[in-house]
């Protein structure tokens, strides 16, 4: 069964890629079926593990063996990996089904479906690994597939640029992860999780010299591990690839940015909790970066107009929540939010895709509005997704997001208090921009001048069915799984898959603190409706009077521009210099071009000897004969 979960998406990817040689729907049906079977089996593995405590490590084959070093290809099933299996396969299966309708008119849909399945396989290889080498293999596989999927419409220059940007930015994070793995192997002599985690405590105070500086070994490893996580999970300063990745088809956005690729960084930190628990500096760094990312991304989402980019920045912000939850030591709460977030964020992305489909590829919310009656099902699904994201009482986001804020408060430290404050502020901002998206899309006047409102239409059934299942998850996943993930059953559930050196004890929390976030979320709804639907002139006037602030947010804190001036332009100038002076001026001039020029000159000179007169040729022959005879005589 475990083998089937891992390899069915890979088999589906291979068969699906060959689907172009068969019927139109062969690739779609094959890939969707195989991933769906993997999802069903994953749910069974999760359920069986929870109720019957059935876990294990299944070695597929010995990958590398050299001296005392071994690395296996394994399927490690524990509570942490079983949760990720459900998240990855379930969302992936629904995205596959959704893509059948969304990509129906694309001539390259077999290739697209194949990429989706290959992406799923890579993510599964990552989460079931029992060593850092297999994890890194899946990590890089996910990066490669994201490049292929983001740049799927490769004839669009913007899609190509976005794919390259995602690939390069992730390489920065991957470099950090690689250094961390090298350090782990150098000092622990192993890359297997179990062996490393057992020996971490013995090296907690070990100092090493790194590039001339003395540093704590565990702290250094944790910092580089976190750099890897920052790149994959689009944290502050390494986030710039995420919004641009919206150039890919909408199903890609849902798969990459809801449940799989971007959550890999959070999974890495939680998986390595036995290491991070021995470095308070690294944990504090995670909290700071997580807080900054959460409020930074939320502030930018307030003024964005692209429907997919708003949801993308929302993902970035929610990942910030997960990271500062892990940083305060509440790893199980981070995983709980990762779990619930997968449902409502995939719902929002696919709902946004349904809206884009109805508006004939229009993504600017300023050119939408007034279609709630034309898109009744999409309207309901987007409403449920918005309510869950904002943390509306008793929906999925309410339980997980509030738990992060509460555990930050319970940390009883200055950094924990800061995290709780930022969490509340970000929750309010999240509610504002989420309702802005919802109201400007479905309410108010119809603002699209390209085609009349009568031409808008609801999505086909094959696109709506996945939204039904995601809506169920967005509404009930928080309530149903709270006790398992963070409640009275959590200790028995997580067992040894998450390590707590100093577990946060749940104590009584003041009533006002428990009520402040829900109250802010509730009052944000009428405020948003008034500002964005009833009287939008107020915000327009505010924008005009605070134009520098608006431009600051609109240009995403000018971080892309900063990178352009500091890194991109100098790199281009250096590259241009070496190209013109080195490649063209030296290598080509004296290499291929020089040799070809020399041959051309020799050929021209030789060609002049070809006069066409017999007496010239006879003279040359006589001259040659004379030289030959002279040589023979003198010899």
C-alpha positions as CSV (number, residue, x, y, z in Angstrom):
1,X,0.0,0.0,0.0
2,X,2.8,2.5,1.0
3,X,4.6,1.6,-2.3
4,X,1.4,2.3,-4.2
5,X,1.0,5.8,-2.6
6,X,4.5,6.8,-3.6
7,X,4.8,5.3,-7.1
8,X,1.3,5.5,-8.5
9,X,1.8,9.3,-9.3
10,X,5.1,8.5,-11.0
11,X,3.5,5.7,-13.1
12,X,0.7,8.0,-13.9
13,X,3.1,10.7,-15.0
14,X,4.9,8.4,-17.4
15,X,1.8,6.9,-18.9
16,X,0.1,10.4,-19.0
17,X,3.1,11.8,-21.0
18,X,2.5,9.1,-23.6
19,X,-1.2,10.1,-23.6
20,X,-0.7,12.3,-26.6
21,X,-0.4,9.2,-28.7
22,X,-3.8,7.9,-27.6
23,X,-7.3,9.4,-27.1
24,X,-7.9,13.0,-26.0
25,X,-8.8,12.1,-22.4
26,X,-6.4,9.2,-21.9
27,X,-3.8,11.3,-20.0
28,X,-6.3,13.2,-17.9
29,X,-8.2,10.1,-16.8
30,X,-5.0,8.0,-16.2
31,X,-3.2,10.6,-14.1
32,X,-6.3,11.7,-12.2
33,X,-7.2,8.0,-11.4
34,X,-3.7,7.1,-10.2
35,X,-3.4,10.1,-7.9
36,X,-6.9,9.7,-6.6
37,X,-6.2,6.1,-5.7
38,X,-3.0,7.3,-3.9
39,X,-5.2,9.8,-2.0
40,X,-7.6,7.2,-0.9
41,X,-4.8,5.0,0.3
42,X,-3.2,7.9,2.1
43,X,-6.4,8.6,4.0
44,X,-6.5,4.9,5.0
45,X,-2.8,5.0,6.1
46,X,-3.5,8.1,8.2
47,X,-6.6,6.6,9.8
48,X,-5.0,3.2,10.4
49,X,-2.0,4.9,12.0
50,X,-4.1,7.1,14.3
51,X,-6.5,4.3,15.4
52,X,-4.2,1.2,15.3
53,X,-0.8,2.8,15.8
54,X,0.4,1.2,12.5
55,X,3.6,3.0,11.4
56,X,6.9,1.8,10.0
57,X,9.9,2.4,7.8
58,X,9.9,0.5,4.5
59,X,13.2,0.3,2.7
60,X,12.8,0.1,-1.0
61,X,16.4,-0.4,-1.9
62,X,19.9,0.5,-0.7
63,X,20.8,3.6,-2.7
64,X,24.4,4.4,-1.7
65,X,26.8,2.2,0.4
66,X,30.4,3.3,0.9
67,X,32.3,2.1,4.0
68,X,30.2,2.9,7.0
69,X,28.0,5.3,5.0
70,X,24.6,4.1,3.8
71,X,21.6,5.9,2.2
72,X,18.4,4.1,1.5
73,X,15.4,4.9,-0.6
74,X,12.7,4.4,2.0
75,X,9.1,5.1,2.8
76,X,9.0,6.4,6.3
77,X,5.4,6.3,7.7
78,X,5.0,8.2,10.9
79,X,2.3,10.6,12.2
80,X,4.1,13.6,10.6
81,X,4.5,12.0,7.1
82,X,1.0,10.5,7.2
83,X,-0.5,14.0,7.6
84,X,1.6,15.3,4.7
85,X,0.5,12.3,2.6
86,X,-3.1,13.2,3.0
87,X,-2.6,16.8,2.3
88,X,-0.4,16.3,-0.8
89,X,-2.4,13.5,-2.4
90,X,-5.9,14.8,-1.6
91,X,-5.3,18.3,-2.9
92,X,-3.3,16.9,-5.9
93,X,-6.1,14.5,-6.8
94,X,-8.7,17.4,-6.8
95,X,-6.4,19.6,-8.8
96,X,-6.0,16.9,-11.4
97,X,-9.7,16.5,-11.8
98,X,-10.2,20.3,-11.9
99,X,-7.5,20.5,-14.6
100,X,-9.6,18.2,-16.9
101,X,-12.1,21.1,-17.3
102,X,-9.7,24.1,-16.9
103,X,-7.2,22.8,-19.5
104,X,-9.7,21.3,-21.9
105,X,-8.8,23.6,-24.7
106,X,-5.1,23.4,-24.3
107,X,-3.4,21.3,-27.0
108,X,-0.6,20.2,-24.6
109,X,-2.8,19.0,-21.7
110,X,-1.1,15.5,-21.6
111,X,2.2,17.1,-20.9
112,X,0.5,19.3,-18.3
113,X,-1.1,16.4,-16.5
114,X,2.2,14.5,-16.6
115,X,4.0,17.4,-14.9
116,X,1.4,17.6,-12.2
117,X,1.8,13.9,-11.4
118,X,5.6,14.1,-11.5
119,X,5.3,17.0,-9.1
120,X,3.2,15.0,-6.8
121,X,5.7,12.1,-6.8
122,X,8.6,14.4,-6.0
123,X,6.7,15.9,-3.0
124,X,5.8,12.4,-1.8
125,X,9.4,11.3,-2.0
126,X,10.3,14.3,0.1
127,X,7.8,13.8,2.9
128,X,8.3,10.0,3.3
129,X,12.1,10.2,3.4
130,X,14.0,8.9,6.4
131,X,17.3,10.7,5.4
132,X,18.5,14.0,4.2
133,X,19.7,12.7,0.8
134,X,16.3,11.4,-0.3
135,X,14.7,14.5,1.1
136,X,17.1,16.6,-1.0
137,X,16.2,14.5,-4.1
138,X,12.5,15.2,-3.6
139,X,13.3,18.8,-2.7
140,X,15.1,19.4,-6.0
141,X,12.4,17.3,-7.9
142,X,9.8,19.7,-6.6
143,X,11.9,22.7,-7.7
144,X,12.3,21.2,-11.2
145,X,8.6,20.4,-11.6
146,X,7.6,23.9,-10.4
147,X,9.9,25.4,-13.1
148,X,8.2,23.2,-15.7
149,X,4.7,24.0,-14.5
150,X,5.2,27.8,-13.9
151,X,6.7,28.1,-17.4
152,X,4.2,25.7,-19.0
153,X,3.0,28.4,-21.4
154,X,6.5,28.9,-22.5
155,X,5.6,31.0,-25.5
156,X,4.7,33.8,-23.0
157,X,7.8,35.8,-22.1
158,X,6.3,36.6,-18.7
159,X,5.8,32.9,-18.0
160,X,9.4,32.1,-19.0
161,X,10.7,34.9,-16.8
162,X,8.6,33.8,-13.8
163,X,9.8,30.2,-14.1
164,X,13.5,31.2,-14.3
165,X,13.0,33.6,-11.3
166,X,11.4,30.8,-9.3
167,X,14.2,28.4,-10.2
168,X,17.0,30.9,-9.3
169,X,15.5,32.1,-6.0
170,X,14.9,28.6,-4.9
171,X,18.5,27.7,-5.7
172,X,19.6,30.2,-3.1
173,X,17.6,28.3,-0.5
174,X,18.7,25.0,-1.9
175,X,22.3,26.1,-1.5
176,X,21.7,26.7,2.2
177,X,20.0,23.3,2.6
178,X,23.0,21.6,0.9
179,X,25.5,23.3,3.3
180,X,23.4,22.2,6.2
181,X,23.4,18.6,5.0
182,X,27.2,18.7,4.4
183,X,27.7,20.0,8.0
184,X,25.5,17.3,9.4
185,X,27.3,14.6,7.5
186,X,30.7,16.0,8.4
187,X,30.1,16.1,12.2
188,X,27.5,13.4,12.7
189,X,28.8,10.9,10.1
190,X,25.3,10.1,8.9
191,X,22.4,11.6,7.0
192,X,19.7,9.3,8.5
193,X,17.2,11.2,10.6
194,X,17.1,8.7,13.4
195,X,20.8,8.5,13.9
196,X,21.2,12.3,13.8
197,X,18.4,13.1,16.1
198,X,19.6,10.7,18.7
199,X,23.0,12.4,18.9
200,X,22.0,16.1,18.7
201,X,22.0,16.6,22.4
202,X,25.6,15.4,22.7
203,X,26.7,18.2,20.3
204,X,24.5,20.9,21.7
205,X,27.5,22.9,23.0
206,X,30.0,22.0,20.3
207,X,31.8,25.0,18.7
208,X,33.3,25.1,15.2
209,X,35.2,27.6,13.2
210,X,33.2,28.6,10.1
211,X,34.9,31.0,7.6
212,X,37.1,32.3,10.4
213,X,34.3,32.8,12.9
214,X,33.5,30.6,15.9
215,X,29.9,29.4,16.0
216,X,27.8,26.9,17.7
217,X,27.5,23.8,15.4
218,X,23.7,23.2,16.0
219,X,22.9,26.9,15.5
220,X,24.8,27.0,12.3
221,X,23.1,23.9,11.0
222,X,19.7,25.3,11.9
223,X,20.4,28.6,10.2
224,X,21.3,26.9,6.9
225,X,18.3,24.5,7.2
226,X,16.1,27.5,7.7
227,X,17.6,29.3,4.7
228,X,16.5,26.2,2.7
229,X,13.0,26.5,4.2
230,X,12.9,30.2,3.5
231,X,13.5,29.7,-0.2
232,X,10.9,27.0,-0.7
233,X,8.3,28.6,1.5
234,X,8.8,32.1,0.1
235,X,9.7,33.8,3.3
236,X,10.7,37.5,3.5
237,X,13.6,38.4,1.1
238,X,13.3,35.0,-0.7
239,X,9.6,35.5,-1.4
240,X,9.9,37.4,-4.7
241,X,9.3,34.3,-6.9
242,X,5.9,33.5,-5.4
243,X,3.7,36.2,-6.9
244,X,5.4,35.9,-10.3
245,X,4.6,32.2,-10.3
246,X,1.0,33.1,-10.9
247,X,1.9,33.2,-14.6
248,X,1.4,29.4,-14.7
249,X,-2.1,27.9,-15.1
250,X,-4.4,28.3,-12.1
251,X,-4.3,24.6,-11.2
252,X,-0.5,25.0,-10.8
253,X,-1.1,27.8,-8.4
254,X,-3.4,25.7,-6.3
255,X,-1.1,22.7,-6.2
256,X,2.2,24.6,-5.6
257,X,1.0,27.3,-3.3
258,X,-1.7,25.6,-1.3
259,X,-0.6,22.2,-0.2
260,X,2.7,21.1,-1.6
261,X,5.8,23.1,-2.6
262,X,5.5,26.1,-0.3
263,X,4.7,23.9,2.7
264,X,7.9,21.9,2.2
265,X,9.8,24.5,4.2
266,X,7.5,24.2,7.2
267,X,7.7,20.5,7.0
268,X,11.5,20.6,7.0
269,X,11.5,22.7,10.2
270,X,9.0,20.5,11.9
271,X,10.8,17.3,10.8
272,X,14.1,18.7,12.2
273,X,12.5,19.8,15.4
274,X,15.0,17.6,17.4
275,X,17.7,19.8,16.0
276,X,16.0,23.2,16.2
277,X,15.0,22.6,19.8
278,X,18.7,22.9,20.8
279,X,19.2,26.3,19.2
280,X,17.2,29.1,20.7
281,X,18.9,31.6,18.4
282,X,17.6,29.8,15.3
283,X,14.1,29.5,16.8
284,X,14.1,33.3,17.5
285,X,15.2,33.9,14.0
286,X,12.4,31.8,12.6
287,X,9.9,33.8,14.8
288,X,11.2,37.1,13.5
289,X,11.2,36.1,9.9
290,X,7.8,34.5,10.2
291,X,6.3,37.6,11.8
292,X,7.8,39.9,9.3
293,X,6.6,37.8,6.4
294,X,3.1,37.6,7.8
295,X,2.6,41.3,8.1
296,X,4.6,42.2,5.0
297,X,2.7,40.0,2.6
298,X,-0.7,41.0,4.1
299,X,0.1,44.7,3.7
300,X,1.0,44.1,0.0
301,X,-2.2,42.1,-0.6
302,X,-4.2,45.1,0.4
303,X,-3.6,47.0,-2.8
304,X,-3.0,44.3,-5.4
305,X,-5.5,44.0,-8.3
306,X,-4.6,40.6,-9.8
307,X,-7.0,38.0,-8.2
308,X,-4.3,35.3,-8.2
309,X,-1.6,37.5,-6.8
310,X,-3.8,38.5,-3.9
311,X,-4.3,34.9,-3.0
312,X,-0.6,34.3,-3.5
313,X,0.4,37.0,-1.1
314,X,-2.2,35.5,1.3
315,X,-0.3,32.2,1.0
316,X,2.9,34.0,1.8
317,X,1.4,35.6,4.9
318,X,-0.1,32.3,6.2
319,X,3.2,30.6,5.8
320,X,4.6,33.3,8.0
321,X,2.0,32.2,10.6
322,X,3.2,28.7,10.4
323,X,6.9,29.6,10.8
324,X,6.5,31.8,13.8
325,X,4.3,29.1,15.3
326,X,7.2,26.6,14.8
327,X,9.7,29.2,16.1
328,X,7.9,29.5,19.4
329,X,8.1,25.7,19.7
330,X,4.5,25.0,18.8
331,X,5.3,22.7,15.9
332,X,2.0,20.8,16.2
333,X,0.1,24.0,15.8
334,X,2.1,24.9,12.7
335,X,1.2,21.5,11.2
336,X,-2.4,22.1,12.2
337,X,-2.5,25.4,10.3
338,X,-0.7,23.8,7.4
339,X,-3.4,21.1,7.3
340,X,-6.4,23.4,7.4
341,X,-4.8,26.0,5.1
342,X,-4.4,23.4,2.4
343,X,-8.1,23.1,2.0
344,X,-9.3,26.7,2.1
345,X,-6.3,28.0,0.1
346,X,-6.7,25.4,-2.7
347,X,-10.4,26.3,-2.6
348,X,-9.6,30.0,-3.1
349,X,-7.2,29.3,-5.9
350,X,-9.5,27.0,-7.8
351,X,-12.4,29.3,-7.1
352,X,-10.3,32.2,-8.6
353,X,-9.7,29.9,-11.6
354,X,-13.4,29.5,-12.0
355,X,-13.8,33.3,-11.9
356,X,-11.0,33.7,-14.5
357,X,-12.6,31.1,-16.7
358,X,-15.9,33.0,-16.5
359,X,-14.3,36.3,-17.4
360,X,-12.3,34.8,-20.3
361,X,-8.9,35.0,-18.7
362,X,-9.4,38.4,-17.1
363,X,-7.6,38.5,-13.7
364,X,-7.9,42.2,-12.7
365,X,-10.6,42.5,-10.0
366,X,-11.2,46.1,-11.0
367,X,-12.7,44.7,-14.2
368,X,-15.1,42.3,-12.5
369,X,-18.0,42.8,-10.2
370,X,-21.8,42.1,-10.1
371,X,-21.6,38.4,-11.1
372,X,-22.8,36.7,-8.0
373,X,-26.1,35.6,-9.7
374,X,-24.3,34.6,-12.9
375,X,-21.8,32.4,-10.9
376,X,-23.9,31.2,-8.0
377,X,-21.8,28.0,-7.1
378,X,-18.5,29.8,-7.5
379,X,-19.8,32.6,-5.3
380,X,-20.7,30.1,-2.5
381,X,-17.4,28.3,-2.7
382,X,-15.4,31.6,-2.7
383,X,-17.5,32.8,0.2
384,X,-16.7,29.7,2.2
385,X,-13.0,29.9,1.3
386,X,-12.9,33.6,2.3
387,X,-14.6,32.9,5.7
388,X,-12.2,30.1,6.4
389,X,-9.1,32.1,5.5
390,X,-10.2,35.1,7.6
391,X,-10.7,32.9,10.6
392,X,-14.5,33.3,10.8
393,X,-15.8,31.6,14.0
394,X,-16.0,27.8,13.8
395,X,-14.5,27.4,10.3
396,X,-11.2,25.8,9.7
397,X,-9.0,28.9,9.8
398,X,-10.6,30.0,13.1
399,X,-9.3,27.0,15.0
400,X,-5.8,26.9,13.6
401,X,-5.0,30.6,13.3
402,X,-6.4,31.4,16.7
403,X,-4.3,28.5,18.1
404,X,-1.1,30.1,16.7
405,X,-2.0,33.4,18.4
406,X,-2.9,31.7,21.6
407,X,0.2,29.6,21.8
408,X,2.3,32.7,21.1
409,X,0.7,34.3,24.1
410,X,1.2,31.2,26.2
411,X,4.9,31.2,25.3
412,X,5.1,34.0,28.0
413,X,8.1,35.7,26.4
414,X,8.6,39.1,24.9
415,X,9.1,37.6,21.4
416,X,6.0,35.4,22.0
417,X,4.0,38.6,22.9
418,X,5.2,40.3,19.7
419,X,4.2,37.3,17.7
420,X,0.8,37.3,19.2
421,X,0.4,41.0,18.4
422,X,1.6,40.6,14.9
423,X,-0.7,37.6,14.5
424,X,-3.8,39.7,15.5
425,X,-2.8,42.6,13.3
426,X,-2.2,40.3,10.3
427,X,-5.5,38.5,10.9
428,X,-7.3,41.9,10.6
429,X,-5.4,42.8,7.5
430,X,-6.1,39.3,6.1
431,X,-9.8,39.8,6.6
432,X,-9.7,43.3,4.9
433,X,-7.9,42.2,1.7
434,X,-9.9,38.9,1.5
435,X,-13.2,40.7,1.6
436,X,-11.9,43.3,-0.8
437,X,-11.2,40.5,-3.3
438,X,-14.6,38.9,-2.7
439,X,-16.7,42.1,-2.8
440,X,-15.0,43.6,-5.9
441,X,-15.3,40.3,-7.7
442,X,-18.9,39.5,-7.1
443,X,-20.6,42.6,-5.8
444,X,-21.1,46.1,-7.0
445,X,-21.5,47.1,-10.7
446,X,-20.3,45.0,-13.6
447,X,-17.0,46.7,-14.7
448,X,-15.8,44.6,-17.6
449,X,-15.9,46.5,-20.9
450,X,-14.5,43.7,-23.1
451,X,-17.7,41.7,-23.1
452,X,-21.2,41.9,-21.7
453,X,-22.2,40.2,-18.4
454,X,-24.5,37.8,-20.2
455,X,-21.4,36.1,-21.7
456,X,-20.1,35.2,-18.3
457,X,-21.1,31.7,-17.2
458,X,-20.6,29.1,-14.5
459,X,-17.8,26.6,-14.7
460,X,-18.5,23.0,-15.9
461,X,-19.3,20.3,-13.4
462,X,-15.8,18.7,-13.6
463,X,-14.4,22.0,-12.2
464,X,-17.0,22.4,-9.5
465,X,-16.9,18.9,-8.0
466,X,-13.3,19.5,-6.5
467,X,-14.6,22.7,-5.0
468,X,-17.3,20.8,-3.1
469,X,-14.7,18.5,-1.4
470,X,-12.4,21.4,-0.6
471,X,-15.3,23.4,0.8
472,X,-16.1,20.5,3.2
473,X,-12.4,20.6,4.3
474,X,-12.5,24.4,4.7
475,X,-15.6,24.2,6.9
476,X,-15.0,21.1,9.0
477,X,-11.3,20.2,9.1
478,X,-10.5,22.6,12.0
479,X,-13.3,21.3,14.2
480,X,-12.8,17.6,13.4
481,X,-9.0,17.5,13.8
482,X,-8.4,20.1,16.5
483,X,-8.3,17.5,19.3
484,X,-6.0,15.2,17.3
485,X,-3.5,17.8,16.2
486,X,-3.3,20.2,19.2
487,X,-5.9,19.0,21.7
488,X,-5.9,16.2,24.4
489,X,-5.2,13.5,21.8
490,X,-2.2,15.3,20.3
491,X,0.5,13.7,22.5
492,X,-0.6,10.2,21.6
493,X,-1.0,11.1,17.9
494,X,2.3,12.8,17.2
495,X,4.4,10.4,19.4
496,X,8.1,10.9,18.5
497,X,7.6,12.5,15.1
498,X,7.8,15.9,16.7
499,X,10.2,16.7,19.5
500,X,9.5,19.1,22.3
501,X,12.4,20.0,24.5
502,X,10.2,22.5,26.4
503,X,6.6,22.0,25.5
504,X,4.2,24.9,25.8
505,X,1.6,24.2,28.5
506,X,-1.9,25.3,27.7
507,X,-3.2,27.5,30.5
508,X,-6.1,29.8,31.1
509,X,-6.1,32.7,28.7
510,X,-7.9,36.0,29.4
511,X,-11.4,36.2,27.8
512,X,-10.6,39.6,26.2
513,X,-7.6,38.0,24.4
514,X,-9.7,35.2,23.1
515,X,-12.3,37.5,21.8
516,X,-10.2,40.3,20.2
517,X,-9.4,38.4,17.0
518,X,-12.9,37.1,16.2
519,X,-14.3,40.6,17.0
520,X,-11.9,42.3,14.6
521,X,-12.7,39.7,11.9
522,X,-16.4,40.2,12.3
523,X,-16.3,44.0,12.2
524,X,-14.0,43.9,9.1
525,X,-16.9,42.5,7.0
526,X,-19.2,45.5,7.1
527,X,-16.2,47.9,7.0
528,X,-14.9,46.2,3.8
529,X,-18.4,46.2,2.2
530,X,-18.8,49.9,2.9
531,X,-15.3,50.9,1.7
532,X,-15.2,48.7,-1.4
533,X,-18.9,48.5,-2.5
534,X,-21.0,51.2,-0.9
535,X,-18.6,54.1,-0.8
536,X,-15.4,53.4,-2.7
537,X,-14.6,57.1,-3.1
538,X,-13.3,57.2,0.5
539,X,-10.5,54.9,-0.3
540,X,-9.8,56.6,-3.6
541,X,-9.4,59.9,-1.8
542,X,-7.3,58.3,0.9
543,X,-5.1,56.8,-1.9
544,X,-4.6,60.2,-3.6
545,X,-3.7,61.9,-0.3
546,X,-1.3,59.1,0.7
547,X,0.2,58.3,-2.7
548,X,3.7,57.5,-1.5
549,X,2.3,54.9,0.9
550,X,0.1,53.4,-1.8
551,X,3.0,53.2,-4.3
552,X,5.2,51.6,-1.6
553,X,2.7,48.8,-1.1
554,X,1.8,48.5,-4.8
555,X,5.5,48.1,-5.6
556,X,5.8,45.4,-2.9
557,X,8.1,47.5,-0.6
558,X,10.4,48.0,-3.7
559,X,12.2,44.8,-2.9
560,X,12.2,43.7,-6.5
561,X,13.5,47.1,-7.6
562,X,16.2,46.8,-4.9
563,X,17.3,43.4,-6.2
564,X,17.3,44.7,-9.7
565,X,19.7,47.5,-8.9
566,X,21.9,45.7,-6.4
567,X,22.1,42.2,-7.9
568,X,20.5,41.9,-11.4
569,X,21.9,45.0,-13.2
570,X,25.5,44.6,-11.9
571,X,25.4,40.9,-12.8
572,X,24.2,41.8,-16.3
573,X,26.9,44.4,-16.7
574,X,29.6,42.0,-15.6
575,X,28.2,39.3,-17.9
576,X,28.0,41.7,-20.8
577,X,31.7,42.8,-20.1
578,X,33.0,39.2,-20.2
579,X,30.8,38.4,-23.2
580,X,32.1,41.3,-25.3
581,X,35.7,41.5,-24.1
582,X,36.3,37.9,-23.2
583,X,34.0,35.7,-25.4
584,X,33.8,37.9,-28.5
585,X,37.1,39.9,-28.0
586,X,39.4,37.0,-27.2
587,X,37.9,33.5,-27.4
588,X,35.9,34.1,-30.6
589,X,38.5,36.4,-32.1
590,X,41.5,34.1,-31.7
591,X,39.5,30.9,-31.6
592,X,36.7,29.9,-34.0
593,X,36.5,33.3,-35.8
594,X,40.3,33.6,-36.0
595,X,40.9,30.2,-37.3
596,X,38.1,30.5,-39.9
597,X,39.5,33.9,-40.9
598,X,43.0,32.4,-41.3
599,X,41.7,29.5,-43.4
600,X,39.7,32.0,-45.5
601,X,42.9,34.0,-46.2
602,X,44.9,30.9,-47.1
603,X,42.2,29.8,-49.4
604,X,42.1,33.1,-51.1
605,X,45.8,33.2,-51.6
606,X,45.9,29.6,-52.8
607,X,43.0,30.3,-55.1
608,X,45.0,32.9,-57.0
609,X,47.4,30.2,-58.1
610,X,44.6,28.6,-60.0
611,X,45.0,30.6,-63.2
612,X,43.6,28.1,-65.7
613,X,46.6,28.3,-68.1
614,X,48.5,25.1,-69.0
615,X,51.9,26.7,-69.1
616,X,51.5,27.9,-65.5
617,X,50.7,24.4,-64.3
618,X,53.6,22.9,-66.4
619,X,55.9,25.5,-64.9
620,X,54.8,24.5,-61.4
621,X,55.3,20.8,-62.2
622,X,58.7,21.5,-63.6
623,X,59.6,23.5,-60.6
624,X,58.5,20.7,-58.3
625,X,60.4,18.1,-60.2
626,X,63.5,20.2,-60.0
627,X,63.2,20.6,-56.2
628,X,62.7,16.9,-55.9
629,X,65.7,16.0,-58.0
630,X,67.8,18.5,-56.1
631,X,66.8,16.9,-52.8
632,X,67.6,13.4,-54.1
633,X,71.0,14.4,-55.4
634,X,72.0,16.3,-52.2
635,X,70.8,13.5,-50.1
